[in-house]
Amino acid sequence: MALSVAVTGPTGDIGISAIEALEDHPDVGRIVGMARRPFDPAERGWTKTTYRQGDILDRDAVDALVADADVVVHLAFIIMGSRDESARINLAGTRNVFEATVAAKRPRRLVYTSSVAAYGYHSDNPVPITEDVPPRGSSEHYYSEQKAACEAALAEITSGSSLEVFVLRPCIVVGPKAPALADAMPWNQLPGPVRRVTQALPLLKPPFPDPGTPLQLVHHDDVAAAIAIAATTNAPPGAYNIAGDGVLSMSDVADALGARPVRVPRMAAVATSEVMARLPFVPSALEWLHAGRTSVVMDTSKARQQLGWTPRYTAAEALSSLAATIH
Ligand SMILES: NC(=O)c1ccc[n+]([C@@H]2O[C@H](COP(=O)([O-])OP(=O)(O)OC[C@H]3O[C@@H](n4cnc5c(N)ncnc54)[C@H](OP(=O)(O)O)[C@@H]3O)[C@@H](O)[C@H]2O)c1
């Protein structure tokens, strides 16, 4: 049977690749996407997809989006933003999507992209971490706190319903169509000629601290493949860690994205994070520093064995594919 799939956030870094994977899937007959910006699916050559402008904070718009869907894929989220604005959209908007999906008669499956950040940056996290560990979040990082809160809301709202709930927990997503990691490096915002001069002269490259925390990356096409599998599979619902093979260092990321890696003691990252956690006001962007203090390397065996998901790109290959777009 041809599935009808509703997608929030189809215009984002993951959304574009997710729609492409759903367009290519033989079991998917129709896709309806919703986000706030104007967008024309025909310009991308998509034939199964229609698009409507709408805000997940508008419950009527969300009700209308999910009413005719067999599967709801929830991607809409504010990743980089202020603590207050992101909380408003991510908590209230996500609750709208979950509640509307439970209330609607037709949807039988909900796919939600959570994040590795939902686990939180706790020193007692096992390495690698499996889906058996509850997503506790870290209150000092707004994104981690909100991702854990959304998973808790999901469990509460869908409890007792017959919905099949798939929660995907990707690590940082990169690739030519997911440039957010490169964009977050300020030197990549320099005009092309200036950037090329700094790249040619190593001493001009901006220093980038590496406290030795290992890092996982995943290519956007591999996350998209996981979403398409979750939307269509007979595999058991539940949470699935999603990451490319291999771990990288912050130095690998710095080298690839045009910085000069500088090794710093792990204790420096931990101490900085602990001091920041006690400060009364920290700009939301700086809260991302907490993510560097603890390894949250995920075990992806469950996604491989139960979902049948196999990433095509290693972490290193995913990083190279991003680096190729900025040099
Ligand atoms: N990128 C990563 O590294 C990564 C890693 C792990 C998990 N994730 C998760 O994967 C999901 C998708 O991430 P992404 O990288 O694709 O994010 P993104 O590039 O920032 O895209 C966010 C999407 O959400 C939409 N959106 C934001 N606010 C909205 C609102 N109020 N109403 C409707 N749509 C709204 C945006 O479109 P408009 O702005 O046009 O509304 C856009 O389509 C998020 O839940 C994110 O937390 C991402």
The ligand as an SDF file (V2000), in Angstrom:
LIG
                    3D

 48 52  0  0  0  0  0  0  0  0999 V2000
   21.7390   18.7590   12.0970 N   0  0  0  0  0  0  0  0  0  0  0  0
   22.2270   17.9740   13.0490 C   0  0  0  0  0  0  0  0  0  0  0  0
   23.4570   17.8650   13.2290 O   0  0  0  0  0  0  0  0  0  0  0  0
   21.2770   17.1530   13.9070 C   0  0  0  0  0  0  0  0  0  0  0  0
   21.8200   16.1270   14.7100 C   0  0  0  0  0  0  0  0  0  0  0  0
   20.9570   15.3660   15.5020 C   0  0  0  0  0  0  0  0  0  0  0  0
   19.5970   15.6240   15.4950 C   0  0  0  0  0  0  0  0  0  0  0  0
   19.1030   16.6380   14.7130 N   0  0  0  0  0  0  0  0  0  0  0  0
   17.6600   16.8830   14.7610 C   0  0  0  0  0  0  0  0  0  0  0  0
   17.0780   16.6480   13.4760 O   0  0  0  0  0  0  0  0  0  0  0  0
   15.9830   17.5520   13.2640 C   0  0  0  0  0  0  0  0  0  0  0  0
   16.1890   18.3140   11.9710 C   0  0  0  0  0  0  0  0  0  0  0  0
   17.4290   18.9960   12.0520 O   0  0  0  0  0  0  0  0  0  0  0  0
   18.0030   19.8750   10.8540 P   0  0  0  0  0  0  0  0  0  0  0  0
   19.4920   19.7960   10.9400 O   0  0  0  0  0  0  0  0  0  0  0  0
   17.3500   19.5450    9.5720 O   0  0  0  0  0  0  0  0  0  0  0  0
   17.5750   21.3350   11.3430 O   0  0  0  0  0  0  0  0  0  0  0  0
   17.5450   22.6720   10.4840 P   0  0  0  0  0  0  0  0  0  0  0  0
   18.4330   22.5750    9.2900 O   0  0  0  0  0  0  0  0  0  0  0  0
   17.7670   23.7780   11.4330 O   0  0  0  0  0  0  0  0  0  0  0  0
   16.0440   22.7140    9.9570 O   0  0  0  0  0  0  0  0  0  0  0  0
   14.9900   22.9310   10.8330 C   0  0  0  0  0  0  0  0  0  0  0  0
   13.6970   22.7720   10.0770 C   0  0  0  0  0  0  0  0  0  0  0  0
   12.6240   23.0650   10.9820 O   0  0  0  0  0  0  0  0  0  0  0  0
   11.7760   24.0400   10.3930 C   0  0  0  0  0  0  0  0  0  0  0  0
   11.1550   24.8150   11.4620 N   0  0  0  0  0  0  0  0  0  0  0  0
   11.7680   25.4930   12.4590 C   0  0  0  0  0  0  0  0  0  0  0  0
   10.8770   26.0890   13.2440 N   0  0  0  0  0  0  0  0  0  0  0  0
    9.6520   25.7700   12.7480 C   0  0  0  0  0  0  0  0  0  0  0  0
    8.3340   26.0910   13.1260 C   0  0  0  0  0  0  0  0  0  0  0  0
    8.0680   26.8860   14.1860 N   0  0  0  0  0  0  0  0  0  0  0  0
    7.3090   25.5980   12.3910 N   0  0  0  0  0  0  0  0  0  0  0  0
    7.5670   24.8150   11.3190 C   0  0  0  0  0  0  0  0  0  0  0  0
    8.7930   24.4700   10.9170 N   0  0  0  0  0  0  0  0  0  0  0  0
    9.8330   24.9570   11.6190 C   0  0  0  0  0  0  0  0  0  0  0  0
   12.7020   24.8460    9.4890 C   0  0  0  0  0  0  0  0  0  0  0  0
   12.0260   25.5260    8.4480 O   0  0  0  0  0  0  0  0  0  0  0  0
   11.5470   27.0640    8.5850 P   0  0  0  0  0  0  0  0  0  0  0  0
   12.6730   27.8100    9.2150 O   0  0  0  0  0  0  0  0  0  0  0  0
   11.2470   27.4660    7.1930 O   0  0  0  0  0  0  0  0  0  0  0  0
   10.3270   27.0350    9.4290 O   0  0  0  0  0  0  0  0  0  0  0  0
   13.5460   23.7200    8.8910 C   0  0  0  0  0  0  0  0  0  0  0  0
   12.8370   23.0760    7.8610 O   0  0  0  0  0  0  0  0  0  0  0  0
   15.9270   18.4360   14.5290 C   0  0  0  0  0  0  0  0  0  0  0  0
   15.0120   17.8850   15.4340 O   0  0  0  0  0  0  0  0  0  0  0  0
   17.3320   18.3350   15.0820 C   0  0  0  0  0  0  0  0  0  0  0  0
   17.3550   18.5840   16.4570 O   0  0  0  0  0  0  0  0  0  0  0  0
   19.9110   17.3940   13.9100 C   0  0  0  0  0  0  0  0  0  0  0  0
  1  2  1  0
  2  3  2  0
  2  4  1  0
  4  5  1  0
  4 48  2  0
  5  6  2  0
  6  7  1  0
  7  8  2  0
  8  9  1  0
  8 48  1  0
  9 10  1  0
  9 46  1  0
 10 11  1  0
 11 12  1  0
 11 44  1  0
 12 13  1  0
 13 14  1  0
 14 15  2  0
 14 16  1  0
 14 17  1  0
 17 18  1  0
 18 19  2  0
 18 20  1  0
 18 21  1  0
 21 22  1  0
 22 23  1  0
 23 24  1  0
 23 42  1  0
 24 25  1  0
 25 26  1  0
 25 36  1  0
 26 27  1  0
 26 35  1  0
 27 28  2  0
 28 29  1  0
 29 30  1  0
 29 35  2  0
 30 31  1  0
 30 32  2  0
 32 33  1  0
 33 34  2  0
 34 35  1  0
 36 37  1  0
 36 42  1  0
 37 38  1  0
 38 39  2  0
 38 40  1  0
 38 41  1  0
 42 43  1  0
 44 45  1  0
 44 46  1  0
 46 47  1  0
M  CHG  2   8   1  16  -1
M  END
$$$$
